[in-house]
């Protein structure tokens, strides 16, 4: 499906190594129950793998979208009219904004396994959040989508103002 320039949809999935760790955790759970017999071994193997896989899946899969004139990050939805100019953060700069440059008041969806990010200032004077930090594997596409949505929203508002006059 081809998205318009004002749309972006990305799922931040956990790396393969996390899934390998989930399987190894299941094996460890099964081995701990080995002295109790074969059935507890299988139950521990299946249960440990399933539980760890569920944890990896829930933490490791967040959506980053630009849709309907808003930046939707995880459960948060921020209208693009409340955002400033987005900035692509390369790996070193993204690391700096995750660590020593970070502001406690900022909204951050960061995933350590995603090296690049986008930072967008919040321009709404009523919002105490200084900026939004979003880990993304496609920072240029996300920035382009935010800018396109901002331009579309500004154009729609100008058209409404003209129609009222």
N, C-alpha and C positions, 0 to 999 in steps of 0.2 A: 504494500500500500504506500503510495507516494504522499508524503505530508507536505502541506503548504509551508512556505518559509516562516510563517508565524507559528508553526507547530513543531514541537520536539517531544519525543518520547523515548526514554532510556531506562533500562532496569539495571541497577548496580548489583550484579550477582557476585556471590562469594567465589574466590579462586578455587581451582581444582584441588589444591593442597588441603583446603579445609575439608573437602569431601573425603579425601584420603584419611585425614585425622578422624573424621566421624566413623569410618569403617574400622580403623584401628581401635578406637574407643569401644566399639561394639565387640570386637574380638577380645579386648581386655576384660570387658564385663562378663563375657562368656567363660573365659579362663578362670575368673574369680569363682565362678559357680561350678567349675568342673568337679571338685570333690563331692558335690551333691548328686551327681549323676548326669546322664545324657540330656534328659529333658530340661533341667535347669540350665545346662550349658547352652542349649539352643534358645531357650527363653531369654537368657542374658545376652546372647549374641544378637538376636533379633531386636529385643527391647532396647539395648544400649545403642545399637546402630540407628534405630528409628528415632529415639529421643535426641541423640546428638545431631542426626540429620535434620530434625525439626528445628533445633536451635540454630544450626547453620543457615537453614533456609529463611527463618524469620529475621535474623539479624542481617544476613547477607543479601537480601533482596529488597532494595528500596527503589521506588520509581522517581524519576526526575522528568517533569513534563512542563511544556509551555502550551497551554490550551485555554481557549475561551478568555483571552485577555489576562491570564494569570500565570504565575510561576507556581507550579504545584510540586512541592518537594516533600516526599513522604506524606504525612497527614496535613502539612501546612499548605495554605493557598494564599499567595501574595499577589494582589493586582499589580500589573506592570506599570500602572499610573503612579504607584507608590515607590517605584524603583528608579534609581539613577542609571548611569551608563555602566554596563557590565564590563568586567575586566577578566581576560584569560590569565590564569596563573599556571605557569610552567612548573615542573616538579619542585625545583628549589624554592621558588616564590610561594608555591602552595604549602610547602613544609613550613616556611617562615610564618605564614598566616595561620597555620594550625598550632604553632608553638608560641614563640616569643612575641609576635605581633598581634596575637589573638586578643579580642575584647570579650570579656565575660558576658556582655549584654547581647552579643551577636547571635543570630540564628545560624547554626552550623549543622549541616548534614555531611559529616566527614567519614570517610572509609579509608583506613590506612592502606588497603590494598589497591586503591585508585590513586595514582600519583598526581594527576592534573586536577584542576578545579576552576571554578568561576566565582568571582567575588563581585557583588552588586551592592552599592550603597542604597540604603532605605531613605527616601527623600520626604516621607510623610512626617510632618512636624509633630503629629500626635503620637507617633510610634517611637518608643525609646530605643528600639533596635537600631544600631548604627549601620549594620550591613548584613548581608546574607552570604554565607560561604557554602558552596555546594561542590562536593566531589563529583567529577564527571569524566568519563573516558572520551567524550566528544566535546571539549570546551568551546571550540570555534563554532560548532553547530548550535550549541546552547546559546551562545552570545548572539549569533545571527537570528535565532528564533525570538529571543527577548527583544532585540532591537526592532525586528519586523512587527512584533506584537505591539510594541510601544508606538511605532509609526502608524499602524492600523488604528489603534485606539485614538491617537491624536487626530488622525484624518476623520474618523467617525464623529469625534466630538466637534471638529470644525464644521462638518457637514450639518450636524444637528443645530449648531449655533447659527449657521447661515439660513437654515430652514425656518428657525424661529424669528429671524429678523425680517 
